[in-house]
């Protein structure tokens, strides 16, 4: 029997990116002549991933922008507040600004949050006094996840399949996240003559055998869960895709997306960049 076995990992892409609010804000006085202003660099990234390049860190995100009407000798300071956002804002790294002849200056900070985090930037004047805060961005954090198919065997038109889902989770949220139920999805296309295209959508299924989630040996903050299932052959040729996800709960633990990712829906697209 000839068949083609297709697997498709569903995971969030983590890349360095410019993040911005895109708004022009007025701020504290930088000189006697005119007040300073700040504009963030343009961009649309609102989340990053934990588990970058097979390491237990978050993918870097660059927060950048430009001050105008600033005095020479000024500095920029990053200010942060993490989920649940009830505590005080915490001063972060500071960088000296290179002020151009037109009194403008660029700033850039690289951040790697592990849970949802809010960011501001503060202009520090040459005399060390603090200017007002300018809101930069709120970043959510999701898990890097991928699937590895362990085996496929077909006997008497019954195929048995097993795959393992790998996830990276920061220590602060791992217990809560790993206690969530999984939602499993499967898509199969059939052909009697040649390999069919991959399924465009995967349907929610039930009754799979799910192993206990365990930490990956020699890994750090990486966990694995194995899923096993079977299906009846309808044609000689098939293409298959499957995955599993959990529903995000960013309001509970500060991890995941605030907007629905689709996990738990009756079907999900094969090319979803992130499910949960």
Secondary structure by P-SEA (a helix, b strand, c coil): cbbbbbbbbbbbbbbbbbbcccbbbbbccccccbbbbbbccccccccccccccccccccbbbbbbccccccccbbbbbbbccccccccccccbbbbbbcccccbbbbbbbbbbccbbbbbbbbbcccccccbbbbcbbbbbbbbcccccccccccccbbbbbbbbbbbbccccaaaaaabbbbbbbbbbbbcccccccccbbbbbccccccccccccccccbbbbbbbbbbbbcccccccccbbbbbbcccccccccccccccccccccccccccc
